[in-house]
Amino acid sequence: MSDSSGKLKLGALVALVVGSMIGGGIFSLPQNMAASAGVGAVLIGWGITAVGMLTLAFVFQTLANRKPDLDGGVYAYAKAGFGDYMGFSSAWGYWISAWLGNVGYFVLLFSTLGYFFPIFGEGNTPAAIIGASILLWAVHFLVLRGIKEAAFINLVTTVAKVVPLVLFALICLFAFRLDIFTADIWALGTPELGSVMNQVRNMMLVTVWVFIGIEGASIFSSRAEKRSDVGKATVIGFVTVLLFLVLVNVLSLGIMTQPELAKLQNPSMAAVLEHVVGHWGAVLISVGLIISLLGALLSWVLLCAEIMFAAAKDHTMPEFLRRENANQVPANALWLTNAMVQIFLVITLFSNSTYLSLIYLATSMILVPYLWSAAYAFLLALRSETYEQALAERKKDLVIGSIALLYALWLLYAGGVKYLLLSALLYAPGAILFAKAKREVGQPVFTNVEKLIFAAVVIGALVAAFGLYDGFLTL
C-alpha cells in the first residue's frame, strides 16, 4: 500500500483515482442520462467522452512524466503555463468543485438512506442535514490522523464499491433485451429532448461529472513512491471506470425504455435492478452506494486539502494554508474545506438544491482547471519543451494535446452560459486570498493581462448576482 516513509504505491494511487471517480454519479447514471438523451445520442455522447477524457488522462500522464518537478497536478500546470493568477484560479476552482461535490454526495447519501429511513427524505430534511454534519466531522477527524491511513481506508471502500457494480453488469447482461434498446433510438417519441445534437450536449455535463477525479493521482504526485506511477494510475483508473460507466448506462437502456428510466428516482440503478430481480436488487445497490459515497467523501476531502496545501507551499495561496499537523496532514486547509461544506449543507435546508443542480455547478467549476491542463500540454509539445530528443513523441503529444484542448472547450460550450456565469460568481471572491498571498511575498497582485482577466470575471459575477436577484438565473 505504502512504504515506511508514508509514500503512496501504485495500488493506492489507482484506488484514489477510481475511488474519487466512482462516487454517487454512476448509481444515478441510468436516470440522469435518460432525462437528457435517447439511446442514439447516449452512444454518440459516450464516444465523444471516451476520446476526450482519454486524451485528458494522457495529458495528465504526459505532464506527470515530463514535468516531474511540478507537484499538485491541475493547479501547478495552469501556473507554469499561464501565470500565477491562472494557477490560483485553477486551484480555487478545483477546490470549490471538490467540496461542492461533497455537499452533493451528502445529499445523495442521505437520500439513499431515506429508502430505509423515511425521516431523511430526499437528503435535505433537518434530520438528513444533522446526520450529514455528524458524518462530515467524523471524516474530518479521521483524515487529521494521517493521509496514509485515510488512503488505506479508501482502498478498502474502493474494492467494496466495485462488487455491486460487477453484479449489476452481469445480471443486466443476461436480462438485456435488444427490442427495448432499439425501440426509439433517436428519442423521436420524446420531442421535448430536442435534436440529437441538443441531446448530446445536454448529457455532456453528466459525463464530465462521473469522470471528475481522473486527475486524482496527479494531485498526490508529491506523495507518490514512484513518479512514473502517477501516469500509470491515471490511465488504469480511467479505463476501469469508463468500462463500468458504459456498461451501467447502455445495459439499463435494454432493461427499461428511455421514458421509463427518465421518471425513476435516484439512485436509479437500484430501481433498474429491482425491475429485473425484485426488492433485494434495490437493497444491494443502495448498500453499494452508501459504501461508495463514504469512500468518495474520503477521497474528495483528501483532494480538497491537498490542492490548497500544494498552492500554499509555493505562495499562490496564503501562508496559513501551509500548516501541517504532527501527522503531516494540511490541517488548516482541511478545516477551511469542511467549514464550507458545513455552511452549504445548512443552505440546502433553505434552498431547493437537489443533487443534480449541485453536481452541474461543481462540474462547471472544474472545467477551467481541465482547460488549462490541456492547454499547457499542448503548449509544451508546440514549443518542443522537454521534447529535444523525442520528435516522434512530440507529434503524438501535439495531437493528444489538441484533442484534449478542443474537448475542454466543447465542454465549456456544452455547459452553457448559465453555469459559466454562476462559476464567475464563485471565482471572483477568490481574489481576496490571491491578493493576501501576493502581499505576503511583497509582489504586485496582478500583471496587466491578469487585471483584464479579473475584470472579465468580476463582470460575469455581477451579471450572475443580478440574474439570481432578478430571477432569470436559478441555482
C-alpha positions in Angstrom: 0.0 0.0 0.0 2.7 2.5 1.0 6.3 2.3 2.1 7.7 3.1 5.6 8.1 6.8 4.7 4.4 7.1 4.1 4.7 7.3 0.3 1.8 6.0 -1.8 2.3 3.0 -4.1 0.6 2.3 -7.4 -2.3 0.4 -5.9 -3.1 3.3 -3.5 -2.9 5.8 -6.4 -5.2 3.7 -8.6 -7.6 3.5 -5.7 -7.5 7.3 -5.3 -8.4 7.7 -9.0 -11.1 5.0 -9.1 -12.3 5.9 -5.6 -12.8 9.6 -6.4 -14.4 8.9 -9.8 -16.8 6.2 -8.6 -18.8 8.2 -6.1 -22.5 8.7 -6.5 -22.7 9.6 -10.2 -22.6 6.0 -11.6 -25.5 4.9 -9.3 -27.7 7.7 -10.7 -26.5 7.4 -14.3 -29.5 5.5 -15.9 -32.0 8.3 -14.9 -29.5 11.2 -15.4 -28.7 10.1 -19.0 -32.3 9.1 -19.9 -33.5 12.5 -18.7 -31.2 14.2 -21.2 -30.9 11.9 -24.3 -32.2 8.9 -26.2 -30.1 5.7 -27.0 -28.5 7.1 -30.2 -27.4 10.3 -28.6 -26.1 8.4 -25.5 -23.9 6.3 -27.7 -22.6 9.3 -29.6 -22.0 11.2 -26.3 -20.1 8.3 -24.8 -17.9 8.1 -28.0 -17.0 11.8 -27.7 -16.5 11.5 -23.9 -14.3 8.3 -24.2 -12.0 10.0 -26.7 -12.0 13.4 -24.9 -11.4 12.0 -21.4 -8.8 9.5 -22.6 -6.8 12.4 -24.1 -7.2 14.2 -20.8 -5.9 11.1 -19.0 -2.9 11.0 -21.4 -2.4 14.7 -20.8 -2.1 14.1 -17.0 0.2 11.1 -17.7 2.5 13.1 -20.0 2.7 16.1 -17.7 3.5 13.9 -14.7 6.4 12.3 -16.7 7.7 15.4 -18.5 7.4 17.9 -15.6 8.2 15.8 -12.5 9.1 19.0 -10.6 5.5 20.2 -10.7 3.5 19.0 -7.7 -0.2 19.4 -7.3 -1.5 18.5 -10.8 -4.1 20.8 -12.3 -3.1 23.8 -10.3 0.7 23.5 -11.0 0.2 23.1 -14.7 -2.0 26.2 -15.0 0.5 28.3 -13.1 3.6 27.0 -15.0 1.9 27.7 -18.4 -0.2 30.8 -17.8 1.0 32.7 -14.7 0.1 33.0 -11.0 -3.5 34.2 -11.3 -4.5 31.3 -13.7 -2.7 28.9 -11.3 -4.5 30.3 -8.4 -7.9 30.2 -10.3 -7.3 26.6 -11.1 -6.6 25.6 -7.5 -9.6 27.7 -6.3 -12.0 26.4 -8.9 -10.9 22.8 -8.3 -11.2 23.2 -4.6 -14.7 24.7 -4.8 -15.8 22.0 -7.3 -14.5 19.3 -4.9 -16.2 20.5 -1.8 -19.4 21.4 -3.7 -19.4 17.8 -5.0 -19.1 16.6 -1.4 -22.2 18.6 -0.5 -23.9 16.8 -3.4 -22.6 13.5 -2.1 -24.1 14.1 1.4 -27.5 14.9 -0.1 -27.4 11.7 -2.2 -26.1 9.6 0.7 -29.0 10.6 3.0 -31.5 10.5 0.1 -30.4 6.8 -0.3 -30.7 6.2 3.5 -34.2 7.7 3.1 -35.0 4.5 1.2 -34.6 2.6 4.6 -35.4 5.6 7.0 -38.1 7.9 5.6 -37.1 10.7 8.1 -34.2 11.5 5.8 -36.5 12.2 2.8 -34.6 13.5 -0.3 -31.5 14.1 1.7 -32.2 17.7 2.6 -34.5 17.4 5.6 -33.4 18.7 9.0 -32.7 15.1 10.2 -30.6 14.5 7.0 -28.5 17.7 7.5 -27.8 16.8 11.2 -26.8 13.3 10.1 -24.6 14.6 7.3 -22.9 17.1 9.7 -22.0 14.4 12.2 -20.6 12.3 9.4 -18.7 15.2 7.9 -16.8 15.9 11.1 -16.2 12.2 11.7 -14.4 12.0 8.3 -12.6 15.3 9.1 -11.1 13.8 12.3 -10.2 10.6 10.5 -8.2 12.5 7.9 -6.5 14.5 10.6 -5.0 11.2 11.8 -3.0 10.9 8.5 -3.1 10.8 4.7 -1.6 7.2 4.6 -4.3 5.8 6.9 -7.1 7.5 5.1 -5.7 6.3 1.7 -5.8 2.7 3.1 -9.4 3.0 4.1 -10.1 4.5 0.7 -8.5 1.4 -0.9 -10.8 -0.9 1.1 -14.0 1.0 0.2 -13.0 1.1 -3.5 -12.8 -2.7 -3.6 -16.2 -2.9 -1.7 -18.0 -0.5 -4.1 -16.9 -2.3 -7.2 -18.6 -5.6 -6.2 -22.2 -4.4 -6.6 -21.3 -2.8 -9.9 -19.9 -6.1 -11.3 -23.1 -7.9 -10.1 -25.3 -5.3 -11.7 -23.4 -5.6 -15.1 -23.6 -9.5 -15.0 -27.3 -9.7 -14.1 -28.3 -7.0 -16.6 -26.2 -8.6 -19.4 -28.5 -11.7 -19.2 -31.7 -9.6 -18.8 -30.8 -7.2 -21.7 -33.4 -7.0 -24.5 -32.5 -5.7 -27.9 -36.1 -4.8 -28.8 -36.3 -2.4 -25.8 -32.8 -1.0 -26.6 -33.7 -0.3 -30.3 -37.4 0.8 -29.8 -36.8 4.5 -30.2 -33.1 5.1 -30.8 -33.3 8.8 -31.6 -36.0 9.6 -29.0 -38.4 10.8 -31.6 -41.3 9.8 -29.3 -39.9 12.4 -26.7 -39.7 15.6 -28.7 -39.0 17.7 -25.6 -35.4 16.3 -25.6 -34.8 18.3 -28.8 -32.4 17.4 -31.7 -29.8 14.7 -31.4 -27.1 17.4 -31.2 -29.1 19.0 -28.3 -29.4 15.6 -26.5 -25.6 15.0 -26.9 -24.9 18.5 -25.5 -27.3 18.0 -22.5 -25.7 14.7 -21.4 -22.2 16.1 -21.5 -22.1 17.7 -18.0 -23.3 14.4 -16.5 -20.5 12.5 -18.3 -17.9 15.0 -17.0 -19.3 14.7 -13.5 -18.8 10.9 -13.4 -15.2 11.3 -14.6 -14.1 14.1 -12.2 -11.3 12.5 -10.2 -9.3 11.4 -13.3 -6.6 13.8 -12.0 -6.7 12.3 -8.5 -3.2 10.7 -8.8 -1.6 13.8 -10.1 -2.8 15.9 -7.2 -0.9 13.5 -4.9 2.2 13.4 -7.1 4.5 14.7 -4.3 3.4 11.8 -2.1 3.9 9.0 -4.7 6.6 6.4 -4.1 7.5 6.4 -7.9 6.8 9.4 -10.1 6.0 7.1 -13.1 3.2 5.5 -11.1 1.2 8.8 -11.3 0.6 8.5 -15.0 0.0 4.7 -14.9 -2.6 5.1 -12.1 -4.4 7.8 -14.1 -4.8 5.6 -17.3 -5.6 2.3 -15.4 -8.2 4.2 -13.3 -9.7 5.8 -16.3 -10.1 2.6 -18.4 -11.6 0.7 -15.4 -14.2 3.4 -14.7 -15.1 4.0 -18.4 -15.9 0.3 -18.7 -18.2 0.4 -15.7 -19.9 3.6 -16.7 -20.7 2.5 -20.3 -21.9 -0.9 -19.1 -24.3 0.5 -16.5 -25.7 3.1 -18.9 -26.1 1.0 -22.0 -27.4 -2.1 -20.3 -30.0 -0.1 -18.4 -31.4 1.1 -21.8 -32.0 -2.6 -22.7 -33.9 -3.3 -19.5 -36.3 -0.3 -19.4 -37.3 2.3 -22.1 -35.8 5.8 -22.1 -39.1 7.5 -20.8 -39.4 4.9 -18.0 -35.7 5.5 -16.9 -36.2 9.2 -17.1 -39.0 9.0 -14.5 -37.0 7.0 -11.9 -36.0 8.3 -8.6 -32.3 8.3 -7.8 -30.2 6.2 -7.2 -31.9 4.9 -10.4 -29.5 1.8 -10.7 -31.4 0.4 -7.7 -34.8 0.6 -9.5 -33.3 -0.9 -12.7 -32.0 -3.9 -10.7 -35.3 -4.2 -8.8 -37.1 -4.3 -12.1 -35.0 -7.4 -13.0 -34.6 -9.4 -9.8 -37.1 -7.8 -7.3 -36.6 -6.0 -4.0 -33.2 -7.4 -3.0 -31.7 -5.8 -6.1 -32.6 -2.4 -4.8 -31.2 -3.1 -1.4 -27.9 -4.4 -2.9 -27.4 -1.3 -5.0 -28.4 1.0 -2.1 -25.9 -0.6 0.3 -23.3 -0.4 -2.5 -24.0 3.3 -3.0 -23.7 4.0 0.7 -20.2 2.3 0.9 -19.3 4.1 -2.4 -20.3 7.5 -1.2 -18.4 7.1 2.1 -15.3 6.2 0.2 -15.7 9.0 -2.3 -16.3 11.5 0.5 -12.9 10.4 2.0 -11.1 10.7 -1.4 -12.5 14.2 -2.0 -11.8 15.5 1.5 -8.2 14.4 0.9 -8.1 16.0 -2.6 -9.6 19.3 -1.3 -7.0 19.7 1.4 -4.1 18.7 -0.8 -4.8 21.2 -3.6 -4.9 24.1 -1.2 -1.8 22.9 0.6 0.1 22.5 -2.7 -0.8 26.0 -3.8 0.1 27.5 -0.4 3.5 25.8 -0.5 4.7 28.0 -3.4 2.9 31.1 -2.2 0.0 31.1 -4.6 -2.4 30.7 -1.6 -1.9 32.4 1.8 0.7 31.1 4.2 -1.8 29.8 6.9 -3.0 27.1 4.5 0.5 25.6 4.5 0.4 24.4 8.1 0.6 20.6 8.6 -0.2 18.8 11.9 2.0 16.2 13.5 0.7 13.6 11.1 1.7 15.6 8.0 -1.9 16.5 7.2 -2.6 20.0 5.9 -4.9 20.8 8.9 -5.8 24.5 8.2 -6.8 23.6 4.5 -8.9 20.8 5.9 -10.7 23.0 8.5 -11.4 25.6 5.8 -12.8 23.0 3.4 -15.1 21.3 5.8 -16.3 24.6 7.2 -17.5 25.5 3.7 -19.2 22.0 3.3 -21.0 22.6 6.6 -22.2 26.1 5.6 -23.6 24.7 2.2 -25.2 21.7 4.0 -27.2 24.2 6.0 -28.0 26.2 2.9 -29.6 23.1 1.2 -32.2 23.2 4.0 -33.4 26.6 2.8 -33.0 26.2 -0.9 -34.2 23.6 -3.4 -30.6 22.4 -4.1 -31.0 19.0 -5.4 -28.2 16.5 -6.1 -28.3 17.3 -9.9 -28.1 21.1 -9.5 -25.2 20.8 -7.1 -23.2 18.5 -9.5 -23.9 20.7 -12.5 -22.4 23.7 -10.6 -19.5 21.5 -9.3 -18.8 20.3 -12.8 -18.7 23.8 -14.4 -16.2 24.9 -11.7 -13.7 22.1 -12.7 -13.9 22.8 -16.5 -11.4 25.7 -16.2 -8.7 23.7 -14.4 -9.1 20.9 -17.1 -8.9 23.5 -19.9 -5.6 25.0 -18.6 -4.0 21.5 -18.1 -4.8 20.5 -21.7 -3.6 23.9 -23.0 -0.3 23.5 -21.1 0.4 20.0 -22.5 -0.4 21.4 -26.0 2.0 24.4 -25.4 4.8 22.1 -24.3 4.6 20.0 -27.5 4.1 23.1 -29.6 7.3 24.7 -28.2 9.2 21.4 -28.2 9.9 22.0 -24.5 11.2 18.7 -22.9 11.0 17.1 -26.4 14.6 17.8 -27.6 15.4 14.1 -28.2 11.9 12.8 -28.8 10.4 14.2 -32.1 8.1 11.3 -32.7 6.6 11.6 -29.2 6.2 15.3 -29.7 4.0 14.8 -32.7 1.9 12.2 -30.9 1.5 14.5 -27.8 0.7 17.5 -30.1 -2.3 15.6 -31.5 -3.4 14.3 -28.0 -3.0 17.9 -26.5 -5.0 19.5 -29.3 -7.9 16.9 -29.0 -7.9 17.4 -25.2 -8.0 21.2 -25.6 -10.9 21.0 -28.2 -12.7 18.7 -25.8 -12.3 21.1 -22.9 -13.6 24.0 -25.0 -16.5 21.9 -26.2 -17.4 21.2 -22.5 -17.5 24.9 -21.7 -19.9 25.3 -24.6 -21.9 22.3 -23.6 -22.2 23.7 -20.0 -23.9 26.8 -21.4 -23.8 30.4 -20.3 -25.8 29.9 -17.1 -23.1 27.8 -15.4 -20.3 29.9 -16.8 -21.9 33.0 -15.1 -22.5 31.1 -11.8 -18.9 29.9 -11.9 -17.7 33.6 -12.3 -19.7 34.4 -9.1 -17.7 31.7 -7.2 -14.4 32.6 -8.9 -14.4 36.3 -8.1 -14.2 36.3 -4.3 -11.1 34.1 -4.5 -9.1 37.1 -5.5 -9.0 38.1 -1.8 -6.9 35.1 -0.9 -4.8 35.6 -4.0 -4.1 39.2 -3.0 -3.2 38.1 0.5 -0.7 35.5 -0.8 0.9 38.1 -3.1 1.3 40.7 -0.3 2.9 38.1 2.0 5.8 37.8 -0.5 5.8 41.5 -1.4 4.7 41.2 -5.0 2.2 43.2 -7.0 -1.2 41.4 -7.1 -1.9 41.3 -10.8 0.1 41.7 -14.1 -1.6 43.9 -16.7 -3.0 40.8 -18.6 -4.3 39.4 -15.3 -6.1 42.7 -14.5 -8.1 42.3 -17.7 -8.9 38.6 -16.9 -10.0 39.6 -13.4 -12.2 42.4 -14.7 -13.9 39.9 -17.0 -14.5 37.5 -14.1 -16.0 40.4 -12.0 -18.3 41.5 -14.8 -19.5 37.8 -15.1 -20.0 37.6 -11.3 -22.1 40.9 -11.3 -24.3 39.6 -14.1 -24.8 36.3 -12.2 -25.6 38.1 -9.0 -28.2 40.3 -10.7 -29.5 37.2 -12.5 -30.1 35.4 -9.3 -31.7 38.5 -7.7 -33.9 39.2 -10.8 -34.8 35.5 -11.3 -33.5 35.0 -14.8 -30.8 32.8 -13.3 -31.6 30.0 -10.8 -29.4 27.6 -8.9 
